[in-house]
Amino acid sequence: MSTQYGTSYRVINSETRVTVNARLVNLRNGKQLWSGAATASSNENSNNSSSGLLSMVINAAIAQIADTISDKGFDIDAIANTRLLSAATGQNGNILYGPRSPQYASRR
């Protein structure tokens, strides 16, 4: 499994990307009950197609500096963790509802 955390600069783009991996193991027998992975990126909602090349390079450099100073990875990590551990998203691979959840009976 690959792990990514942090901000990278790619000439016309600066992106903070976090990938998280987790697994749930039965401690009695060592059997893996669940595993999952999720990724979040600072560029998920950005659209730079209307900007000129020079402004894209300048914006990427400014974003790289700002995101590194403020540790944007911390905020992006929260999004990735929510995607990984939220049963309510309904996506394949998300952790299942537990027996103490009100939705447990309806999702069995």
N, C-alpha and C positions, 0 to 999 in steps of 0.2 A: 504494500500500500504506500502510495506517495503522500507526503505531507508538505503543504505549502503554507507559509505564513510571511507576510510582509509586503512591502511596496517595491515595485520594479519600474524602471524607466526604460522605455523603448523608443527613443527619438521623438515620435509624434504622439506618444501615449504614455501615461503613467497610471499604473493599476495596482491597487492593493487587493490581494487575493488570499483567501484562507480556505484550506481544505481540512476537514476533520474526519477522523475515522474512529469508530468505537465498536466494541463487541460486548455482549452480555454472556457470561459463562456461569453454568451451574457449578458451584464450588464443591458440591458433594461428589460429582462424577467427572468434572472437567469438560462436560459436553457444552459446545457452543450453542446457545439458544437463539441468538440474534447477532447480526453484524450490519453495519451501515456506514455510509459516507455521505458527506454533504459539502458543497462548495458555495462560497459567496464572494462577490467581487464588487469593487467600488464602481466599475464600469457597466453594471447591469442596466442602468437607466440613463446612460449618457449617449448623446448623439453628436459627433463632431463633424458630420459630413458636410455641413454648410460653411465651415470655417476654412480660411486659407491655410496653406502649408506653414507659413511663418507663425501665424497665430496658434496653430496646433502645437508647434514645437515649443513656443513660449508657454502656453497653457500647461503642457505636459511637464515642463521644468518646474513651474511654480507649484503644480499639484504634487510633484515628487518631493519637493522641499517641505511643503505644508503637511503632507501625509506622513513623512518621516518624523518631523518634529512632534506632531500631535499623536503619533502612533495610531494611525487610522486602522491598523490591523486589529486593535482591541474592539472597535465598533463592528467591524466586518466579522470578527470571530463570534460575536453575539448572534448575528444573523445566521451564520453557518450552524452554530450549536442549536438554535431554535429549529432550523430546518431538519436537523438530524434527529432531535429528540421529541418533536411534536407529533404525537399520534394523530392529531386532528387534521393534518394536512391532506391525508388520504392518499399520499403517494406510496408506491411500492417501495419497500425497504425501510420505511419509518418504523420506529419502535411501536409495538402494539399496546393497547390499553391494558392496564393491570386490573386485578380483581377488585380493587378499591375505587376504581373509576366508575362514575355513573353510566358511561358509555360502554362499559365492558360487556354487559349482557346483550346489548343491541348489536355488537360487532362480532360476536362469537360465531 
